[in-house]
Amino acid sequence: MSDRGNHWLPSAYLARFSTDQHGRSRGRTLYTLDRGQDEPRRTAAGRVAVETNRYILDLQPDRWQIDRDWDYYETRLSQALDTLTELRCAPTSSFDAMTWLTVLVPFAAAAFVRSPDFDRRYSRRIGSPSAAGEYRLALYENQLDDWFTNDEPTPPPLASPTRDELNDNLNTSRLAEWQRLLVPVLTANWTILHSAPSAEPYILSDMGYLTGGPKAIPLCMATIPLGPHHALGLGFRWTKEVCYGSAGRWKTRINHLDVPNDFVAMINREVARTAESTVIAGAPDILAAVKSALAEQPNLTEDSLWLTALTRDALCAMEREWQRLLSVLVKYRPGDPNIAQFSQDLSAIRRYFSWAVLTYNRAAVPHVALSSNDRHTRIYSSMPSEIIEDDLGIRAHFPQESDVPIVPESMTTEEMMQKRREMPGPPRWRIR
């Protein structure tokens, strides 16, 4: 078997931070600074945020499936981000909904599961004795299945998981969490944070995102730098118009916000403080400015704020909603009365992705709401909450009362982060 270098930050995305905008993305010059390192190091985008066989499935027939799952959006990411950041129609602008749904939403959701910080957070979730025992029991159930199938005389002993089993569980859980985060991300308030050309450029860490963001974005869950002068803020929303029809095409709305120079400097310091180990920029002097912040005791993310705002069962209920929305946008134009059915069409989905929903013991809760108005030209998505009727008279359907999120709508991002620190890790997801 040949080894592969798996990037957790796509090289086409990393290349956007380079001052060199010519030639192949992987060859463009970047500078990195590791925690404890004295001087920035010059390197190429293809050598940053990469690990050999990171996404391999050791025990599955298709060992590279997860790596290929990123391919669709990665190959289209550079052009989509160019179009997104070139938009400048304050306070909102229109953007092609299919590009947004199939490229930008998967990219933003993947930021929370692809980097090493997910490995650390996931290990923390299953690190308790009860979770470890649950995992060994799940493996034992698999062994019992084999025992019954093969008609062996005695049942097998309870075995500890092997390294390959643990690795496959991590990577299939990575894929499952990615699918579950697609709906909270597409329902979020998307705001492009524009800095002035004279401002200090945004930098990037090996995490690829920063927890929290500007107070101008209510309940900002994360900030994702997109390049030297643009970043994306994702604000939690309970109900949102995700798509609307315009001239026979599906569109989505993107917000825009001009930020002052000192805001960019503050974001860069926080990016350095929350890095796993490395910060990345297009010039060495930018990294020198955050060296002291990088040297501080790292402020590592304990877990995703999405997991604070929503229960595990609510996230389980969402895992097919992205596919249902994609099916509608592929099959129907605005105004078609069949839109209201929101039926999942696997043939339509497979034009873009080959994902399988990988859950064990899926929660028996209703769909997260997708709804449309009488003219079938606007589509809404709603997070699990109390039943709300929006201003167009569209009633959403929500998961059961027991799945109401633990975060009230009035809570600030800082209060949410504090609540996350006070909570034990959420239950891990068993994947079989």
N, C-alpha and C positions, 0 to 999 in steps of 0.2 A: 504494500500500500504506500503510495506517495504522500508526503506531507504537504499541507497547504498553510500559507500564512493567512489567517482570518483577521480582517480589520474590524474592530468594534466601532471605530469612527471611519466612515467611508473616505477613501482617499480623495474623491471628487469634492467632498465637503471640506476636508482639511485644506485642500489646495486653495480654497476661497480666502484663506487667511494669509496666503503668501503675497508678497509684493511682486512676484514674478507671475504674470498671467499668460504666459506663452508656453507651448509645448504640452506634453502629457501631464495629467494631474499628478501622477505618482512621482514625477521627477521634479516638481516645483519645490523651491527652497523654503524651509521653515526653520524656526529656532525653538528649542525646547529647554526647559530648566526643571531639573528634578529637585525635590526637597532634599536639602543637605548639600547640593551641588553649588560650587562657587560661581561658575560662569555659564551662560547659555551655550548650548551646543548646536552647531549648524548641521542640518540633516535634510532629507527629502521626505515629502508627504507620504511616499510609499513605505517609509520605515517607521512611521509614527502610529501608535495605537494599534499594534498588530501583534498577534500571538499565534504560534504554530498550532494547528488543529484545535482551535478554541471551540468551535461549534460541532465537532465530530460526535456522531452517535456510535459508540463502540459496539453496541449489541444489536443494532438494527440493520436490515438489509440495505437500505439506502443511507449510507453513513454521512452523506453531505447534504441531506435534505434541508437542514436548517440554514446552512450557508446559502443555498440557492433561494431560500425564501426571502432573503433580502434583495435578490438580484433585480426584481422588477423596478422597485423604487430607486435603487442605487443608480441604475443605468440612465434614469431620467431625472435624477435629483438636481444636477447642476443647472440644467435649463429651467427647471421649475423654480429653483431658488432665485435665479436671475430675474425671471418674470415677476416673482413675488416681491423682491426687494426694489425693483424698478418702479413699482406702483407708487404713486404719490398723489393721492386725492383725499386730503384730510376732510373730515375725520374717518371716512370709510371709502373703500373702493370695491369693485367687483372682480372676482377671480373665477376662472373656469373650474366648475365643481368636480369634474372627473379627474383633472390633474390634482386638485386639492385632496380628493378622497383616496386616490390610488397611489399617490406619490408623497405628498406632504404630510398627511395624517399618519400613514405608516412610519415615515421618517421620525416624526415627533414622538410617537408612541414608543418606537424602538429605542429612543434615547434613554429610556428608563430601564431597559432590560439588557442591552448589549454590552455595557461596559463592566469592568471588574467590580464596581460598586454593587451591582446586582448580585454577583456571586457572594459577596460579603453579607449583604442583607438577607439573601436566601438561606445562607448557612446559619445566620442568627435565628431565622424562623424555625428551622428544624433542629436547632441546637439543644433544646430542652429535653430532659429525659423522656417526657411523655411523647414528644414528636418523634424522637429517635426510635422509641419503642413502637410507635405507630408505623414508622417506615419499615422496620424489621418485620412487623406483622404483615404488611402489604407484600413484602417479598415472600414471606412464608405462604401466603395465600396463592401466589403464583406457583410455588413449589408444590403445593397441595393439588393444584390443577394438573400439573404434570404427573403427579403420583396417581391420581384417579384415571387419567388418560392412559398411562402406561401399565396400569394394573400391577403396581409394585406391591410386594407382600407387606411392607411396613412403611409408615409415613416417614418423611425425611426429618432430620433434626432442625430446630430453629437456627437459621444461619444469619450471620452478620452480612451486611451488604458489601459487595466487592467495590473496588475503585471504579471499575467500568460501570457498574450499576448506579453508583452515586453520580458519576459524570453524566450518564444518560438522563437520570432523574432531574439534574440541574438544567440540562439543555432543553428537555421537553417542557419543563416548568417555565423556562424562559420564553418559549414559544407560546405557551398557554397564557402567560401574563401579558404578553404583547397583544394577543387577540382581545383580551379583556380590557385593555387600556385604550383600544381604538375608539370606543364610543365616548368615554369621558373626554378624550382629546378632541374629537370632532365636535362635541357639544360645548367645548370651552370657548371663551372669548379670545379670538386670535388678534393680537395687536403687534404690529411691527414697530420696534423702537428705533427711530432714526436719529443718528448722531450727526453733528455738523462735520463737514470735511476737515475742519481744523482741529477736531476733537481727538483725544487719545483713542487709538483703535481698540475695539473689543479684542480680548484674548479668549482663549479656549483652554479648558482643562481636560485631563484624560477621562473625566466623567462625561463630558459633552453637554452638560446642563448645570444650572444652578437652581437649587430649591428656593422658591419665593421669587419676589421681583418688586417692581415699583408699586407704591401705594395707589397710584393713579389707575391701576388695574385691580379692581376688587377681587379678593381671594386669589391672588396670583399664585398658582401652584408651582410654576417653574419658568425660568428664563433660559432660552437656548440661543447662544450667539450664532449668527448666520454668516458673519463676515466682519471685516474691519469697522463698518459703519452701520450695521444692522443687527438687531437681535429680535427674537420672537418671545413675547410674553403670553402665557396661557393662563387665563383667569377662569376659575371654576364657575360654571353656569348651571342653574337648575333646569331651565327650559330655554331653548334657542331655536331660531329659524336657521336650519343648517343649509338649505338650498332654496333657490327660487328660480322661476322661469323667466327668461328674457330673450326675445327674438328666437324662440324655439330651442334655446339652449339652457342647460342648467348652470347656475352661477352660485357662488357663495360670497359672503361679505367679509372683508378684511379691514380691521381698524388700523389707524396710524397715529403715532404719537412722537412728536419731537422731544428729545431729551437733552438736558443741559450737559455741558462738558464734565461737571463734577459728578453727575450720575454715572457716566461711563467709567470714571476713575473708581467710584465706589463699587460698581459691578465687578470690575477687574480685581479689586482687592478680595471681594467675596469669592470670586472664581478661584483665586489662589488659595484662600483659606480652606475651601471645601474640596480641593483637588485630592484625588487618591494619592498621587505622588508627583505629577508632572503638569506644567502649564506650557502652552503652545502659542506662538505668535509669528508674525511675518518679519519681525526685526528684533535684534537682541536688546536694544535699549528699552523696549516696552516691557520685557520680562524683568529687566533690572529694577524697574519701578515697583514691582510687586514681590521682590525677593524677600523682603521682611515679612510680608503677609504669608508667603508660602512657608516661611520658617516657623511660624506660630504653630502651636498645638493644633493639629488638623481638626476641623469641625466637620466630621464625616456624617453624611446623611444616614439617619437610623432606618428610615424606610420611606417609601414614596408617599407624598401627601395624598395621592389619589386613594391609597389604602386607608388613610385616616378618614377621608370624607365619605367613603362608601364601604359597606360591609362586604365580606367575601361572597355571600349569597347574591347580593346585588350585582357584583362584578360578574359572577357566573351567569346571571340573567342577561347580561349585556353581550356575551361573547359572540352571538350570532347577529347582532343588530347591524354591525358594519356590513356584513355580507348581504343582509336584506336590503339595506339602503343602496349598496352597489348594484344589486339585481334590478332595482327600480330605475336607476340612472342609465344602466346599459339598455334596458328593454323599452323604456317609455320616454316620450317627449313630454314637456310640460303641457298640461291640459288633458292628458289621457285619463279617462275615468278609472282605468285599471290600477293606477298608481296607489289608490287607497288600500289595496290588498296587501302590499308590502311582502309578497311571497318571496321566499328564497329560491333562486334559480342557480343550481350548481354549474350548469353549462355556461351561464353568463359570468359567474365568479371565476371559473377556470381560465377564462381569457386573460386574467390578470394574475391569479395566484393559485397555488395548488395546496393550500392549507387544509388541514383537518382540524376539527375542534377536539382537542385532546383533554377531555376531562373525565374524572372518575367520580361517581356519585354526584352527578350534576344536581344542583338545587332545583326543586320543583317550584319555581316562582314564575310569574307571567313575564312576557316580554317587556323590556323597557319601551316606552312609547315612541313610535314613529307615527306621525299623523299629518294629514294634509287638509288644506281648506277646501271650500266647496268648488273652487275653480281648478283644484289640483295643480296649482302652480307654486305652492310653497310647502316645504317639508320641515317638520319640527322634530326635534329629539328632546326627550325629557329624562332627567335623572330620577332615580327612586326618591320620592318625597311624598308629601301629602298631595291629595288630588287637587289640582289647580286648573282653573279654566282661564285660558289666555284671552287677550283683548279681541281676538277674532272669533271667539266662541268655540274654540277647538278644545275638546275635553281629552286629556291624556289618560292613559291607563298605566298604573304603577304596580310594582311588587307589593307584597303583603305588608301589613303594618309592622311586622317584626323586622322588616328589612329597611326601615327608615334610617337614613344615614345618621351617624353619631355627631355630626358637625352641624350646628344650627346656622342658618343663613346669615346671621348677624356676626358670626365669629370672624375675626381678622386672621390674616395669614400667620402673624406672630403667635396668636393664641392657638391656632391649629398646630403649629410646630411644637409649642410647649405641650399640648395635649398628646402629641405623638411621642414625645420623650417620656411622658408619664405612663404610657401604655405598654403592656407586654407585646411581644411580636405576634402578629396575626397568625392563624393556623396556616400551615403550609398546604400546598395542593398536591395531592397524590396523583401521579400520572401513570397510567398503565397502558 
